[in-house]
Structure formats: C-alpha cells, structure tokens
C-alpha cells in the first residue's frame, strides 16, 4: 500500500516541529478507541496485576466508562481516586519517586485515559528522551490544584514504564492474533507501519523460528542481536564500526575480523573469515602451505566449510578484489614463493607484472570481475597493494537456527552459537 494512504501519516513535504510526536500520540489514542483487544492488552500491561483491574471489569451489569483524550490540560484532570503515571519513550523510566524538582504551572498531558475513578496519564516521546521528570511534574500539578502533594499521595499514584518496545510488542502480537482470526484491523496495522517507518528498532525482533526463510532483514536483526550479545560478553572483542557489515575483530594474526550475515534466499546464517587478507596476515600462514579443516564441529554437530580464494587490491583502503575457486586457477597461485616475492606494494610502472601474474595463473576474466581498468588503471593512483588470501565460509541452516531461537526476549542460544563459531575459527580452522 502507498505510504501516503496510511491513516496516520501527514501528507506534507516537511515535518512540522513535534508533528511526528503528536502523530504517534494521536495514532495510539485512535487505536485504543478502535481496537478493543489492543486496548485490553495495553491496560493489562499498565495495571500489571493490580486488583483495580478486576474491580473495574468484573461487573457485567455495570460496564466501566472509558474516555480517551489527547493534549489535555492538567487543570482539567480532577476527582480521581487513583492515577497511573505512564512513561512512553525509547528510554525506560528512571526513578519516578526520586524526582525532586517541581514547577507550578498548567502542563499539557499527551494522552489521558479515564476509566470510572481511575486516570491514566501517558507522556510520549519520539526518541530516547527521559520523560520521567516531566511526567512527575504533570502529576504534581494535577494534585496541586486539590491542595495535595505527591509526598502524601504516594498510595494513590502508581508509576509505570510502557516504553515503545513494550508497546509495539503488544501491538504486533495483537495484530497477528487478529489476522489469524480474519479480523484485520486497519487502524492498528497503520499504526504499526507508522512506527516502523519512524524507528523499526521499536518493533519486536521476531525469533527466527517464527520467521519465513525469505525474511532476511528480520533474521539478520536477530543475528545482529546475538553478535552484540557475544561481543558484550567477551571483554577483548569489539564490534566492527562499518555500516556495510556485521562482525567483530579477531584475535589471531592471520585475520582481522569475523563476519556474520543472513542468506537472502534461504535465511541461513553465513559466517565468514578472510585469512591472509593483507601481506602482514599472510606471513602467519604462508610460512608453509596452509591446510584448512573441511568442517567445523559446533556443540557436537559438524558443519562443512567452503574454502575460496580472494585477491585484494588496496591503497589507503580497500579498492577492489577477486573471488574464485580452485578450478578457476590454471596453476597454483597460492605458494610460499609467490606470496613472498609477488605480493605487496606495486608502483604504477610495474602494474603490468600484476597483470602477467594473474593472467598466467587464472583461467577466467579477472579484469572484468575487479574492474581493473576503471578502478585501477584509469585511477590517479601511483601505487597499489596486492594480497593473496582466502575466504572461508560457514553456513548454519535455518532449520538449526529455528531450534535455537524461539523466544522473542531470549537470544541466549543464538548468542552461544555465535561464540562457538568464533572459537572454532580461532582454534580449529587452520590445522597445525
């Protein structure tokens, strides 16, 4: 569906100040009005086992009266026996009762739900701003006009954290349940899409077991969470800072990093490492002919390895490269003598030596693959570095991932798998 047909999207070229924040609040309010199941689940989360919930909804002869308002002045909120102060932000609420600064004024409250004598005050933010202090001030001023103070009313005020991730977990679960029953709710679906367009990280990261194999981006998100968890648990590792790849640094001298990804066709986890990616790394493996394991054992299960070849051209950074298999070599390029004497820095006047070396050893059009003319010959470079190395790929089928990643808030088993892969690359990949 065209995004401009979203019920909650403002059709404008430029967003006004606070427009999105107000749109999110308004969209939430409308969804609570138009989707009873969503309202029920949100209220359950806010009441969180409080006896007031049952008291409000157990009398079938006298249903409670619900009112939902947005942008309501605190001055008009009065005569309620209990107030829930709810924070809705990217950040979790921090120590509501530890706030000390108060200002006497008539603040505007983003979203108000009243059910009989219970009032729910929701303060919403579009980002990671901590709105605890602002919410505290709103409750202070609601009570102040009745000559009450927060200190003496702690038993009638309950603070609740309903951050965006919690809320969207509820929204996605309800939407899935409704679709299962053939009751697709346009309001809730458009609200989810509005939030996804603003910040997809607010939506729950669905476990791989619940994902279709074609849901590559969602699978990648779970893998990223596992890699981040693995890095946090190992004090000597750092996540890569590049936007185009996911991985960590590597401990051995023969490789810089371990990379992780998801196959776009199958949903498999793909882990890869590039031994000998620079001449410095190559010295660690070309002191003899390196011998790689054909498979790795992870937690008692064997997985085959794919061993390929990679030639890298670099200057101050990466320039281009070649990827090929053994059958694409006329004769062996990967010898100690070639590594020692033919790799490293080449000045422009001897680039023809690179061409001759690769023409003699490779049986395919390597110049086309690496765009030799465009990226190197026609560049303004005066020198180029050439390294001969390997690319080793380990594939973990989605069926294996399905058994490990089943719970939305638990990536522990997937994180362990990432650790097993790293350790196997470190200890078992290259035979002594």
C-alpha positions in Angstrom: 0.0 0.0 0.0 1.2 3.5 -0.8 2.6 5.0 2.4 0.6 8.2 1.8 -2.6 6.2 2.3 -1.6 5.4 5.9 -4.4 6.7 8.1 -2.0 8.4 10.4 0.6 9.8 8.0 0.5 13.6 7.5 0.7 14.3 3.7 3.3 17.0 3.8 6.8 17.5 2.3 8.3 18.7 5.6 7.5 17.6 9.1 6.5 20.4 11.5 8.1 20.7 14.9 6.8 17.9 17.1 4.5 16.7 14.2 5.7 13.1 14.4 5.5 13.0 18.2 1.9 14.3 18.1 1.1 11.9 15.2 2.3 9.0 17.2 0.3 10.0 20.2 -2.9 10.6 18.2 -2.5 7.3 16.3 -2.1 5.4 19.6 -5.2 7.1 21.0 -7.3 6.2 18.0 -6.1 2.6 18.0 -7.0 2.3 21.7 -10.5 3.6 20.8 -10.9 1.4 17.7 -9.3 -1.9 18.7 -10.8 -3.4 21.9 -8.2 -6.3 22.1 -5.3 -3.8 21.8 -6.9 -1.6 24.5 -7.3 -4.7 26.7 -3.7 -5.8 26.4 -2.3 -2.2 26.9 -4.4 -1.8 30.0 -3.3 -5.2 31.4 0.3 -4.1 30.9 -0.4 -0.8 32.7 -2.4 -2.3 35.6 0.2 -5.1 35.8 -1.7 -7.4 38.2 -3.2 -4.5 40.2 -6.5 -5.5 41.9 -8.1 -2.4 40.4 -8.2 -4.0 37.0 -10.5 -6.8 38.2 -12.6 -4.4 40.2 -13.2 -2.3 37.1 -14.1 -5.0 34.7 -15.8 -7.8 36.6 -19.4 -6.4 36.8 -21.1 -7.4 33.6 -24.2 -5.3 34.6 -22.3 -2.0 35.0 -19.5 -1.8 32.4 -16.9 0.9 33.1 -17.0 4.2 31.3 -13.8 4.9 29.2 -12.8 8.2 27.9 -9.6 8.9 25.8 -8.2 12.4 25.3 -5.1 13.9 23.9 -3.4 17.2 24.7 -5.3 17.8 27.9 -4.5 20.4 30.4 -3.6 19.1 33.9 -6.0 21.7 35.4 -9.0 19.8 33.9 -7.9 16.4 35.4 -9.5 16.1 38.9 -11.5 13.9 41.3 -9.8 10.6 40.6 -9.1 8.1 43.3 -6.1 6.7 41.6 -3.6 7.9 38.9 -1.2 5.9 36.8 1.8 7.9 35.6 3.0 6.2 32.4 6.2 6.9 30.5 6.2 6.1 26.8 9.7 6.7 25.4 12.6 5.0 23.8 14.2 5.2 27.3 12.9 3.3 30.2 11.5 5.3 33.2 14.1 6.1 35.8 13.3 6.5 39.5 9.9 8.3 39.3 9.8 8.9 43.1 13.3 10.1 43.1 12.5 13.3 41.2 12.8 16.5 43.3 12.3 19.5 41.0 8.8 20.7 40.6 7.3 23.7 38.8 3.9 25.2 39.4 2.1 25.6 36.1 -0.7 24.0 34.0 1.1 21.4 31.8 -0.5 19.7 28.8 -0.7 15.9 29.1 -0.1 14.0 25.9 -2.6 11.2 26.4 -5.2 10.7 29.1 -7.3 7.6 29.6 -10.0 7.6 32.3 -11.9 4.6 33.5 -14.5 5.4 36.2 -12.4 6.8 39.0 -9.0 5.8 37.6 -6.9 8.2 35.5 -4.0 7.1 33.3 -1.6 9.9 32.3 0.7 8.9 29.4 3.7 11.1 28.4 5.0 10.1 25.0 8.4 10.9 23.4 9.5 10.2 19.8 13.1 9.4 20.8 15.3 8.5 23.8 14.5 11.5 25.9 13.8 10.5 29.5 10.4 12.0 30.3 10.3 10.9 34.0 10.8 14.4 35.4 8.2 15.9 33.0 5.7 13.2 34.0 6.4 13.8 37.7 5.7 17.5 37.2 2.4 16.7 35.5 1.2 14.5 38.4 2.4 17.1 40.9 0.3 19.8 39.2 -2.7 17.6 38.9 -2.7 17.0 42.6 -1.6 20.6 43.5 -4.9 22.2 42.5 -6.6 20.0 45.1 -4.1 21.1 47.7 -2.5 17.7 47.6 1.2 16.8 47.4 2.9 13.8 45.8 4.6 13.0 49.1 1.3 12.5 50.9 -0.4 10.8 47.9 2.1 8.0 47.0 -0.6 5.4 47.7 -2.9 7.0 45.0 -0.2 7.3 42.3 1.4 4.4 40.5 4.3 4.9 38.1 4.6 2.6 35.1 7.1 2.2 32.3 5.5 1.5 28.9 8.4 2.1 26.6 7.9 1.9 22.8 9.4 -1.5 22.5 7.0 -2.9 25.1 4.1 -1.2 23.5 5.0 -2.4 20.0 5.4 -6.0 21.2 1.8 -5.8 22.4 0.7 -4.2 19.1 2.4 -6.8 16.9 1.1 -9.7 19.0 -2.5 -8.4 18.8 -2.3 -7.7 15.1 -1.0 -11.2 14.4 -3.8 -12.7 16.6 -6.4 -10.6 14.7 -5.1 -11.6 11.3 -5.2 -15.3 12.4 -8.9 -14.9 13.1 -9.6 -12.9 9.9 -10.2 -9.7 11.7 -7.5 -7.4 10.3 -7.7 -4.0 12.0 -6.7 -1.2 9.6 -6.1 1.3 12.5 -3.6 -1.0 14.3 -1.9 -2.1 11.1 -1.3 1.5 10.0 -0.1 2.5 13.5 2.5 -0.3 13.3 3.6 0.9 9.9 3.9 4.5 11.1 6.1 3.3 14.0 8.1 1.1 11.7 8.8 4.0 9.3 10.0 6.1 12.2 12.1 3.6 14.0 12.0 -0.1 13.1 14.0 -0.9 16.2 10.9 -0.3 18.3 9.2 -3.3 16.8 9.9 -6.6 18.4 12.7 -8.7 16.8 10.7 -11.8 15.9 12.5 -15.1 16.8 13.9 -16.9 13.8 11.7 -19.9 14.5 8.7 -17.7 13.7 10.1 -16.2 10.5 9.8 -17.2 6.9 13.1 -18.1 5.3 12.7 -15.1 2.9 12.5 -12.7 5.9 16.2 -11.9 5.5 16.2 -8.5 7.2 14.3 -9.8 10.3 16.6 -12.8 10.5 19.6 -10.5 10.2 18.3 -8.4 13.0 18.2 -11.4 15.4 21.7 -12.4 14.3 22.9 -8.8 15.0 21.4 -9.0 18.5 23.3 -12.3 19.1 26.6 -10.9 17.8 26.1 -7.8 20.0 25.4 -10.0 23.0 28.5 -12.1 22.2 30.7 -9.1 21.9 29.4 -7.7 25.2 30.2 -11.0 27.0 33.8 -11.1 25.7 35.9 -8.2 27.1 38.6 -8.5 24.5 36.3 -8.0 21.4 34.9 -5.0 19.6 32.0 -4.8 17.2 33.0 -3.6 13.7 32.1 0.0 13.1 31.4 -0.3 9.3 27.8 0.2 8.2 28.0 -2.4 5.5 29.0 -5.5 7.5 28.3 -7.1 10.9 31.1 -8.8 12.9 33.8 -8.5 15.5 37.6 -8.2 15.5 39.6 -11.4 15.6 42.3 -12.5 17.9 44.7 -14.3 15.5 47.3 -12.5 13.5 46.2 -14.2 10.2 42.8 -12.4 10.0 41.3 -9.1 11.2 37.6 -9.9 11.6 34.8 -12.5 11.7 31.7 -11.5 9.7 28.1 -12.7 10.1 25.1 -12.3 7.9 21.9 -13.9 6.7 21.4 -15.5 3.2 18.7 -13.6 1.4 17.3 -16.8 -0.3 17.4 -19.4 2.5 17.6 -17.5 5.7 20.7 -19.4 6.7 23.3 -17.8 9.0 26.5 -17.2 7.0 29.8 -16.7 9.0 32.9 -15.8 7.1 36.6 -15.0 7.7 39.3 -13.8 5.3 42.7 -15.4 6.3 45.7 -13.7 4.7 43.8 -10.5 3.7 47.0 -8.4 3.9 50.6 -9.3 3.4 51.2 -8.9 7.2 48.5 -11.5 7.8 49.9 -13.7 5.1 53.2 -14.2 6.9 51.3 -16.1 9.6 50.0 -18.7 7.2 52.4 -18.8 4.2 55.4 -20.0 6.2 54.1 -23.3 4.9 51.3 -24.4 2.7 48.2 -23.7 4.9 45.8 -26.6 5.4 42.3 -25.8 6.3 39.8 -28.0 8.0 37.0 -29.2 5.8 34.4 -28.9 8.5 33.9 -27.5 12.0 32.2 -29.1 15.0 29.9 -26.8 16.9 28.3 -28.1 20.1 28.7 -31.7 18.8 27.3 -31.1 15.3 29.5 -30.9 12.2 29.1 -28.2 9.5 31.0 -28.2 6.2 33.3 -25.3 5.3 33.5 -23.6 1.9 37.2 -22.6 1.1 37.5 -20.0 -1.6 40.3 -17.7 -2.8 40.5 -13.9 -2.5 42.9 -11.4 -4.0 42.7 -8.0 -2.5 43.8 -4.7 -4.1 44.1 -1.8 -1.7 45.6 1.7 -1.3 44.8 3.7 1.8 41.8 1.5 2.0 40.0 -1.3 0.0 40.0 -0.7 -3.8 38.8 -3.9 -5.4 39.2 -7.7 -5.2 38.8 -11.1 -6.8 36.9 -14.1 -5.6 37.4 -17.5 -7.3 37.5 -21.3 -6.7 40.4 -23.7 -7.3 39.0 -24.8 -10.7 39.4 -21.2 -11.9 43.2 -21.4 -11.5 45.4 -22.6 -14.3 48.2 -23.3 -11.9 48.6 -22.8 -8.1 48.8 -19.1 -7.2 49.0 -19.8 -3.5 52.6 -20.8 -2.9 55.2 -19.5 -0.4 57.3 -18.2 -3.2 54.5 -16.2 -4.9 53.4 -14.8 -1.5 57.0 -13.8 -0.6 58.1 -12.4 -4.0 54.9 -11.3 -5.8 52.6 -9.8 -3.2 52.8 -6.4 -1.5 53.3 -2.9 -3.0 53.4 -2.2 -6.7 54.2 1.2 -8.2 52.3 2.1 -11.4 55.2 1.4 -13.7 55.1 -2.3 -12.8 51.4 -2.9 -12.7 51.9 -4.9 -15.8 53.7 -7.5 -13.6 50.4 -8.0 -11.7 48.6 -8.5 -15.0 51.1 -11.1 -16.2 51.0 -13.0 -12.8 47.2 -13.2 -12.8 46.9 -13.9 -16.5 49.3 -16.8 -16.0 47.5 -18.3 -13.1 43.8 -17.6 -13.5 41.6 -19.0 -16.2 38.7 -16.5 -16.1 38.3 -12.8 -16.9 39.6 -11.5 -13.6 40.0 -8.0 -15.0 36.2 -7.7 -15.5 35.5 -9.0 -12.1 37.6 -6.5 -10.3 37.0 -3.7 -12.8 40.8 -3.5 -13.3 40.7 -0.7 -15.9 38.1 1.5 -14.2 39.2 1.2 -10.6 43.0 0.8 -11.0 44.4 1.7 -14.5 42.2 4.8 -15.0 42.6 6.0 -11.4 45.0 8.6 -10.2 46.8 6.1 -8.0 50.5 5.7 -8.2 50.8 2.6 -6.1 48.6 -0.4 -5.3 48.9 -3.2 -2.8 48.1 -6.8 -3.7 47.4 -9.6 -1.2 46.6 -13.2 -1.8 44.3 -14.8 0.8 41.3 -17.0 1.4 37.7 -16.6 2.1 36.3 -19.3 4.4 32.5 -19.5 4.7 30.5 -21.5 7.3 26.8 -21.9 6.7 24.3 -22.7 9.6 21.0 -23.8 8.0 17.9 -22.0 9.1 16.5 -25.3 10.4 19.2 -25.3 13.1 18.6 -21.7 13.9 14.9 -22.4 14.3 15.6 -24.8 17.2 17.9 -22.3 18.9 15.9 -19.0 18.6 12.3 -19.5 19.7 11.7 -16.8 22.3 11.3 -13.1 21.5 13.2 -11.8 24.5 15.8 -14.5 24.6 18.7 -14.8 22.2 21.0 -16.7 24.6 21.2 -19.8 22.5 21.8 -17.9 19.3 24.5 -15.9 21.1 26.2 -19.1 22.2 26.2 -20.3 18.6 27.9 -17.1 17.5 30.5 -17.8 20.3 31.0 -21.4 19.1 31.6 -20.2 15.6 34.2 -17.6 16.7 36.0 -20.2 18.9 36.0 -22.8 16.1 37.5 -20.3 13.6 40.1 -19.4 16.3 41.1 -22.9 17.3 40.2 -25.4 14.6 40.1 -23.7 11.2 43.8 -23.9 10.3 45.5 -27.2 11.0 48.9 -27.1 12.8 
